[in-house]
Amino acid sequence: MIKDFHIYVGELMREFFQHNLRLPNKLVFYQVDLGNESFQTVLDHELKAIEEACQGKYDCSTMKSSKQMLFFSIALYVHNQIPRICIVLVKKHHNTRFFSWDDKSNQVTNVPPG
């Protein structure tokens, strides 16, 4: 589990607000395979942290101006709902590999990033 997850989510929402002057409608999180930890336990912890971030239960003092802080606080109050959340569970240990064909070298290569 990530300690102070609500702070990180709050900072990301603040950044989103500063660039878009609105709160996000949707949040997508990628969760790495949890191994021995209960997925439900971690999920409950993270959903609670996301809810706290959406309700503004974190420090807004890092915003660039008090005006932005005010607008952000008003947006949180007016929005007053948790965005739609998608959590993608990612397993790191698998035997699947992807390759692409390079026409120039006439060889199989790793898929380029992106």
N, C-alpha and C positions, 0 to 999 in steps of 0.2 A: 504494500500500500504506500501511497505517496503522502508524506507528512505535509501538512499545510496546503493540500490540494486546492482548497477553496481560494487561497491567495493567488495561486497560479491561474486558476480559471478567471478570477476577478481581474487580474492584470490583463489577460487576453481579451476579456470583454471590454475593458477600458480602452485598450489599443484599438479594438474594432470600432468602438464608439468615436474615438478621436479621428479616425480616418473616414468613417461613413456617416457620422452624426445620427446614428440609430443603433439599437441593440440587435444582435443576431437573432434570426428566426429559428435557426437550426445549429446544433453543435454536433460534431463528429469526433469521436475519440477512438484511438486504436489501443487496445489492451493486449499486451504480450501474454503468452501462455503462462498461467499462474502456478503451474506445478502443484505443490502440496497445499497451497492456500485455497480456501474455498472461494470459488468464483462469486457466489452469492454474498459472502462477507465483504469482499472487496467492492463488489457492485453497490451494495448498500452504503458503504463508506463514501464512495465516489459520488453517488447520486445525492447524498446528503450534502457533500461539499459543493456540488454544482448548484444545488438549491440555495445554499448559503451565499454563494457568489452572486446568484441572480437576485437575491434579496438585498444585496449591498452590505453584507456583514463582513466587510474588510476595509482596509485603510485606503481612502481616495487621495491622500495627500501627495501622491506622485504625479497627479495630473498637472498639465502645463500651466493652467490658470484656474483661478477660483470660479470664473465664469463657466469653464468646461466642467468643473466639478459640480457646479449647481445644475447645469443641463443634464449631466450624467445621472445625478441623484433624482432629478425630476423624471428622466426617462425610465429609471428603475422603478420609481413609484407608479408612474402611469402604466408602464408595461406590465408590471406586477404579475408576471407569469414566467414559468420556466420554458425556455425554448424547446423545440422538439430535439430529442437526444438520440443519437445513433452510436452504439458502442460496437466496434468491430473487434472480435477476438482473433488474434494473430498467433499462429503456432510457428515457432522458430525451427523446430526439429521435424523435418520432413525429408523425403527422398525425391522430391520433384524438382526438376531443373528445366529452365527454359533456354532455348538456343535460337539464334537467328542465322540465316544464311547470308554471308557476305559475298556479293556478286563480284567485287573487285578481286578479292583474293581466292575466290572459289572455295571457301572453307566455312565450316560451322564455327560461330563465335558466340560469346555471351551476349545477351540482350543489352543494348546500350541503356544507360540510365535515363529515366524520364519516360 
